């Protein structure tokens, strides 16, 4: 008999007592699979040995399901640098330049605002008698720049003021021994100037941004849907396909939500995720100031499981899936439980399923 290619699926009792439906199997995004049954007479008996047109082996292997998303190679998200000094902007850095500890970020009224390293943002003027974490990080930065004669602790002493006066002299600032608010900008490390937010000669408005900046480490920013949150958590390893064609390992450092403004009237804001990914080998990014890359996330993984090509699956009339087991010139159908679908393979298990067995395949 000939099976129809459209319409209601045809089923027969195959060897082993399983009713087999000739249909396409589509699961977890896998490719369609179909198996042609052996020709049988009207009583259901085989008219002769009819082996499948092709075969495959049941193998034991690692399966890994992946998802690819687009990302940007750059320096990570930019942050605004807020001015705290009144006056007129008299100097600005060049976009793309890197500012390190002790160097000038910008100038107001001919006097510099200087970058020092520290996690605590500057929030007050500092002088003798003050105590706190910000005092200690000021002293730590001064010591790193070569100024001495004081103890690095949380107390702003007369010795600290003496070192500050030396620092002020080198910067051609009034030697007050005190640090006014805005004269120092604390950051965790060197800053890369992304864009300038003011122009020379403009008023330096306290509380307004002067420039935007990033870190100096090459990073990848992946754009994700909220539904992808489980696959991108801090510490997740990924593979990054560079524009040069090379593949680099990376690790998700952090994930945060981004609210996108509506693109049209009557539409609602959209929430998405961005994942910041560090490169295992930063040198792989050399030669690319900015580029679009592909990031491959592993969404599921199974170690050393039995697997067959997805095309080897047949659907059973009573539900579920099976495979056509080939033993010499004889075949029979066995029910299997399916697991992970990945890379054209599917995890299978069953009472009579074993590594090395041969299963039928379509051409």
Backbone torsions as a table, in degrees:
resi	resn	phi	psi	omega
1	UNK	NA	160.2	179.2
2	UNK	-113.4	133.1	-179.7
3	UNK	-84.7	140.2	178.0
4	UNK	-71.1	152.7	179.0
5	UNK	-94.8	-11.9	177.3
6	UNK	-136.2	170.3	178.1
7	UNK	86.8	-157.4	-174.9
8	UNK	-68.1	132.6	178.6
9	UNK	-59.0	146.2	178.9
10	UNK	-98.9	138.8	178.9
11	UNK	-129.4	152.1	177.2
12	UNK	-141.6	157.2	170.4
13	UNK	-79.2	111.8	179.7
14	UNK	-90.2	172.5	178.1
15	UNK	-57.5	138.5	-178.1
16	UNK	94.2	-1.6	173.4
17	UNK	83.6	8.8	179.9
18	UNK	-97.0	132.5	174.6
19	UNK	-81.5	125.4	-175.8
20	UNK	-109.3	132.0	176.9
21	UNK	-104.6	130.9	178.4
22	UNK	-86.3	96.5	-179.4
23	UNK	-139.6	169.3	172.8
24	UNK	-85.9	134.9	-179.8
25	UNK	-101.5	120.7	176.7
26	UNK	-125.6	119.5	-178.2
27	UNK	-147.0	137.7	175.6
28	UNK	48.4	37.2	176.7
29	UNK	80.3	7.7	-178.2
30	UNK	-76.5	163.7	-179.8
31	UNK	-71.9	157.0	180.0
32	UNK	-67.7	147.7	179.6
33	UNK	-136.3	145.0	178.7
34	UNK	-146.7	149.8	178.7
35	UNK	-129.6	130.8	174.9
36	UNK	-86.4	129.6	-179.3
37	UNK	-80.4	158.5	177.1
38	UNK	-66.5	146.2	177.5
39	UNK	-66.5	136.0	-179.7
40	UNK	-132.6	154.3	178.3
41	UNK	-80.4	179.1	-174.8
42	UNK	-63.8	-19.7	179.4
43	UNK	-88.8	-6.3	178.3
44	UNK	95.3	-1.2	179.9
45	UNK	-83.9	148.4	179.8
46	UNK	-71.0	137.5	179.0
47	UNK	-82.7	-2.6	179.0
48	UNK	159.4	165.0	179.7
49	UNK	-58.8	120.3	179.4
50	UNK	-125.1	96.6	-179.7
51	UNK	-82.3	152.2	178.1
52	UNK	-63.1	155.4	-177.2
53	UNK	-66.1	-21.2	179.2
54	UNK	-152.3	163.9	-179.1
55	UNK	-137.7	165.7	175.3
56	UNK	-148.0	161.9	180.0
57	UNK	-98.0	147.3	168.6
58	UNK	-79.0	120.9	-175.4
59	UNK	-118.3	159.3	173.9
60	UNK	-105.2	124.4	-173.2
61	UNK	-158.5	170.2	173.2
62	UNK	-88.7	135.1	176.2
63	UNK	-114.3	138.1	-179.4
64	UNK	-138.8	116.6	176.8
65	UNK	-92.3	130.4	-175.5
66	UNK	-123.9	161.7	173.6
67	UNK	-136.2	134.8	-176.4
68	UNK	-107.4	131.5	177.1
69	UNK	-128.7	163.8	-179.2
70	UNK	-93.5	144.8	178.2
71	UNK	-144.9	173.8	-178.9
72	UNK	-117.8	128.8	172.8
73	UNK	-85.9	123.5	-179.8
74	UNK	-165.6	-133.2	-178.8
75	UNK	-125.2	17.7	-179.8
76	UNK	85.8	-178.9	-177.9
77	UNK	-66.7	147.8	180.0
78	UNK	-91.7	146.9	176.4
79	UNK	-119.9	153.7	-179.6
80	UNK	-88.6	140.6	173.1
81	UNK	-100.2	118.1	-174.6
82	UNK	-94.2	130.6	177.7
83	UNK	-78.3	142.5	176.7
84	UNK	-122.3	4.4	-175.7
85	UNK	-106.7	133.0	175.5
86	UNK	-82.1	152.9	177.1
87	UNK	135.7	-147.1	-177.5
88	UNK	-122.9	137.7	178.7
89	UNK	-69.6	119.7	-177.0
90	UNK	-115.8	-11.1	175.2
91	UNK	-155.0	147.2	-179.2
92	UNK	-142.0	150.3	176.1
93	UNK	-78.6	172.9	176.3
94	UNK	-91.1	135.3	176.7
95	UNK	-56.6	133.4	-177.8
96	UNK	94.9	-12.0	179.9
97	UNK	-76.6	157.2	-179.6
98	UNK	-111.0	126.4	179.8
99	UNK	-106.0	127.6	-179.1
100	UNK	-111.0	175.8	-176.4
101	UNK	-56.9	132.7	178.9
102	UNK	88.3	-8.4	-178.7
103	UNK	-92.3	160.6	-175.6
104	UNK	-83.7	130.6	175.9
105	UNK	-84.7	-48.1	178.6
106	UNK	-162.7	172.4	-179.7
107	UNK	-127.3	145.8	175.7
108	UNK	-129.2	126.0	-178.0
109	UNK	54.4	35.7	176.2
110	UNK	78.5	5.9	-179.7
111	UNK	-118.3	142.9	-170.7
112	UNK	-84.8	150.2	162.6
113	UNK	-102.3	124.7	-166.7
114	UNK	-112.3	142.0	176.8
115	UNK	-86.6	127.8	170.9
116	UNK	-127.4	151.9	-177.8
117	UNK	-86.1	134.4	177.8
118	UNK	172.4	146.5	-177.1
119	UNK	-81.9	-26.4	-177.8
120	UNK	-84.3	117.3	178.1
121	UNK	-62.3	147.7	175.9
122	UNK	-68.7	129.3	-177.9
123	UNK	-135.3	0.1	-178.2
124	UNK	-157.2	159.0	170.3
125	UNK	-70.5	154.1	-178.7
126	UNK	-123.5	139.9	179.2
127	UNK	-161.4	178.5	-179.5
128	UNK	-52.8	135.2	-179.3
129	UNK	98.4	-19.1	179.6
130	UNK	-75.1	149.1	177.7
131	UNK	-136.8	150.9	175.7
132	UNK	146.5	177.5	-179.8
133	UNK	-62.7	-37.4	-178.9
134	UNK	-66.1	-31.1	175.3
135	UNK	-65.7	-44.7	-178.4
136	UNK	-64.0	-40.8	-178.2
137	UNK	-72.8	-28.8	171.9
138	UNK	-62.7	-47.4	179.5
139	UNK	-64.3	-38.1	177.9
140	UNK	-62.0	-42.5	179.9
141	UNK	-67.5	-42.0	178.8
142	UNK	-62.1	-42.0	178.1
143	UNK	-62.1	-41.2	179.2
144	UNK	-64.5	-26.9	179.1
145	UNK	-86.4	-1.1	175.0
146	UNK	102.8	4.9	179.3
147	UNK	-88.5	138.0	-174.4
148	UNK	-133.0	-172.8	176.7
149	UNK	94.5	11.4	-179.9
150	UNK	-142.6	164.7	176.3
151	UNK	-97.5	131.6	177.9
152	UNK	-78.0	104.2	176.7
153	UNK	-152.1	-163.0	-177.8
154	UNK	-96.6	17.2	-177.8
155	UNK	-116.3	126.4	177.4
156	UNK	-87.8	100.5	-176.3
157	UNK	-101.3	179.4	175.5
158	UNK	-63.6	-30.8	175.9
159	UNK	-66.3	-39.9	176.4
160	UNK	-61.5	-43.8	179.9
161	UNK	-60.8	-35.4	178.0
162	UNK	-64.2	-41.6	178.1
163	UNK	-67.4	-37.1	178.3
164	UNK	-63.9	-39.5	178.1
165	UNK	-63.1	-39.1	176.3
166	UNK	-63.1	-43.5	178.5
167	UNK	-62.3	-42.1	179.2
168	UNK	-65.0	-38.4	178.2
169	UNK	-61.5	-42.5	-179.7
170	UNK	-65.3	-29.3	179.7
171	UNK	-92.0	1.3	-177.7
172	UNK	60.1	41.2	174.9
173	UNK	-103.2	158.8	173.4
174	UNK	-56.3	131.3	-173.9
175	UNK	-87.2	74.0	-176.8
176	UNK	-89.2	-20.9	-174.4
177	UNK	78.8	2.2	177.3
178	UNK	-118.4	153.4	179.6
179	UNK	-111.7	112.1	-179.2
180	UNK	-73.4	154.1	179.2
181	UNK	-65.1	127.8	-179.6
182	UNK	100.8	-18.0	179.5
183	UNK	-72.0	-27.1	179.0
184	UNK	-119.6	135.6	172.5
185	UNK	-113.9	118.7	178.1
186	UNK	-90.9	135.5	174.5
187	UNK	-145.5	158.1	-175.7
188	UNK	-67.0	-23.6	-178.5
189	UNK	-167.2	-165.6	179.6
190	UNK	-61.5	149.5	-179.7
191	UNK	-116.0	142.1	172.7
192	UNK	-106.1	126.5	-178.7
193	UNK	-74.3	118.2	-180.0
194	UNK	-86.2	-60.1	179.7
195	UNK	-144.2	155.0	174.8
196	UNK	-93.8	139.2	-177.0
197	UNK	-107.3	-7.3	177.8
198	UNK	-134.2	171.5	176.4
199	UNK	-120.6	157.6	176.6
200	UNK	-57.6	137.6	178.6
201	UNK	90.4	-11.8	177.7
202	UNK	-76.3	155.0	174.8
203	UNK	-62.0	139.2	176.3
204	UNK	-90.1	94.1	-175.9
205	UNK	-80.8	116.8	175.5
206	UNK	-58.1	132.0	-177.9
207	UNK	93.1	-3.9	179.5
208	UNK	-103.7	150.3	179.9
209	UNK	-71.9	142.1	176.0
210	UNK	-99.5	-40.4	-178.7
211	UNK	-157.4	166.1	170.7
212	UNK	-110.2	148.0	-174.1
213	UNK	-142.9	159.4	175.0
214	UNK	-128.3	178.9	168.5
215	UNK	-76.3	-177.2	-178.4
216	UNK	-106.0	-0.7	-178.9
217	UNK	-89.2	136.8	177.4
218	UNK	-70.9	129.3	-177.8
219	UNK	-134.7	163.0	173.9
220	UNK	-117.2	133.0	176.1
221	UNK	-107.8	116.7	-179.1
222	UNK	-97.6	136.5	177.7
223	UNK	-98.0	123.1	-173.3
224	UNK	-129.6	157.0	170.3
225	UNK	-84.6	157.3	179.5
226	UNK	-59.2	-32.4	-179.8
227	UNK	-67.1	-13.9	-179.7
228	UNK	-90.9	8.4	-172.8
229	UNK	-58.4	-37.1	-175.9
230	UNK	-69.2	-25.4	-176.9
231	UNK	-87.7	-12.0	-178.2
232	UNK	-125.3	87.1	176.3
233	UNK	-118.9	152.1	-179.9
234	UNK	-51.9	133.6	-178.2
235	UNK	96.7	-8.3	-179.1
236	UNK	-70.8	127.4	176.0
237	UNK	-78.6	144.7	179.1
238	UNK	-138.6	169.1	171.9
239	UNK	-116.9	137.2	-176.9
240	UNK	-118.6	123.1	178.8
241	UNK	-93.8	110.8	-175.4
242	UNK	-79.3	159.6	178.5
243	UNK	-58.1	-25.8	180.0
244	UNK	-75.0	-10.2	-178.1
245	UNK	98.9	-9.9	178.1
246	UNK	-80.3	156.3	178.5
247	UNK	-113.4	130.7	-176.6
248	UNK	-121.4	141.1	174.7
249	UNK	-77.4	149.2	178.2
250	UNK	-147.8	171.2	-179.9
251	UNK	-137.9	135.0	177.0
252	UNK	-70.1	121.7	-179.8
253	UNK	-90.8	-44.9	179.5
254	UNK	-156.7	157.7	179.7
255	UNK	-132.9	135.5	179.6
256	UNK	-143.4	160.3	-178.7
257	UNK	-88.6	146.3	176.9
258	UNK	-128.6	130.4	177.7
259	UNK	-98.6	117.4	178.8
260	UNK	-92.5	134.9	178.8
261	UNK	-65.8	150.7	178.5
262	UNK	-58.8	139.1	-179.2
263	UNK	-85.1	-11.0	-178.8
264	UNK	-154.2	166.8	-179.1
265	UNK	-65.8	135.8	179.1
266	UNK	85.8	-7.5	179.2
267	UNK	-88.8	156.0	-178.3
268	UNK	-96.6	151.9	174.1
269	UNK	-58.0	147.6	-178.3
270	UNK	-113.4	135.2	176.7
271	UNK	-99.3	131.1	174.2
272	UNK	-135.9	177.1	-179.1
273	UNK	-116.6	149.7	169.9
274	UNK	-126.2	133.6	178.1
275	UNK	-112.7	130.1	176.8
276	UNK	-95.4	124.0	-172.9
277	UNK	-120.3	128.8	175.7
278	UNK	-92.1	151.4	-179.8
279	UNK	-93.3	135.4	175.9
280	UNK	-65.3	-32.6	178.6
281	UNK	-126.0	91.9	-178.4
282	UNK	-57.7	-25.2	180.0
283	UNK	-63.2	-21.2	179.9
284	UNK	-64.8	-19.5	-178.8
285	UNK	-92.1	-2.8	-179.8
286	UNK	-61.7	136.9	-179.1
287	UNK	94.7	-8.1	178.7
288	UNK	-120.4	107.6	176.8
289	UNK	-72.2	-43.0	175.9
290	UNK	-152.2	142.0	-177.4
291	UNK	-161.7	157.2	173.0
292	UNK	-92.5	133.8	-178.3
293	UNK	-130.6	164.9	175.2
294	UNK	-107.4	132.3	179.9
295	UNK	-112.4	127.4	-178.7
296	UNK	-105.2	114.7	177.0
297	UNK	-98.0	142.0	171.4
298	UNK	-89.7	115.8	-177.0
299	UNK	-95.0	-21.3	177.0
300	UNK	-160.5	150.6	-178.0
301	UNK	-150.9	137.3	177.5
302	UNK	-130.6	130.5	-176.6
303	UNK	-97.1	130.4	170.9
304	UNK	48.6	60.5	176.7
305	UNK	-111.3	160.1	174.8
306	UNK	-76.4	137.0	-175.7
307	UNK	-145.9	152.2	173.9
308	UNK	-133.5	161.6	172.9
309	UNK	-60.8	143.4	179.9
310	UNK	-55.5	-34.6	-178.3
311	UNK	-64.7	-14.9	179.9
312	UNK	-80.0	-12.0	-178.7
313	UNK	-74.7	142.0	169.4
314	UNK	-124.1	148.6	178.4
315	UNK	-88.6	138.2	179.1
316	UNK	-95.4	140.8	-176.8
317	UNK	-59.7	-35.8	-179.0
318	UNK	-82.7	3.7	178.6
319	UNK	106.6	150.8	-179.9
320	UNK	87.9	-169.8	-175.2
321	UNK	-130.4	160.0	176.8
322	UNK	-144.8	177.6	173.5
323	UNK	-131.1	154.4	176.1
324	UNK	-92.7	107.0	-178.2
325	UNK	-82.3	128.0	-178.1
326	UNK	-107.2	122.9	179.5
327	UNK	-130.3	94.8	-176.2
328	UNK	69.1	-118.2	178.5
329	UNK	-101.3	6.9	-179.1
330	UNK	-112.1	149.3	176.3
331	UNK	-133.4	153.8	172.3
332	UNK	-153.5	158.6	-177.2
333	UNK	-99.9	134.5	178.0
334	UNK	-120.8	136.1	174.8
335	UNK	-72.2	141.2	176.8
336	UNK	-132.7	154.2	170.3
337	UNK	-99.0	129.7	-178.8
338	UNK	-95.3	149.1	177.3
339	UNK	-121.7	-119.0	-175.7
340	UNK	-77.2	133.8	171.2
341	UNK	-98.8	127.6	-179.1
342	UNK	-162.7	131.6	174.1
343	UNK	57.5	35.7	179.3
344	UNK	80.6	1.0	178.1
345	UNK	-113.5	157.8	177.5
346	UNK	-135.8	136.7	176.2
347	UNK	-71.5	132.7	-180.0
348	UNK	-131.9	152.3	175.1
349	UNK	-150.0	156.2	179.6
350	UNK	175.7	163.7	-174.7
351	UNK	-60.2	-35.8	-175.0
352	UNK	-109.0	10.0	-178.3
353	UNK	-87.6	131.3	-178.5
354	UNK	-144.0	154.9	178.0
355	UNK	-62.1	138.6	177.1
356	UNK	93.2	-11.6	177.3
357	UNK	-67.4	156.3	-179.5
358	UNK	-103.1	134.0	178.7
359	UNK	-124.3	154.0	-179.7
360	UNK	-75.8	151.5	-179.9
361	UNK	-139.3	150.5	171.0
362	UNK	-73.7	169.3	178.5
363	UNK	-65.3	NA	NA
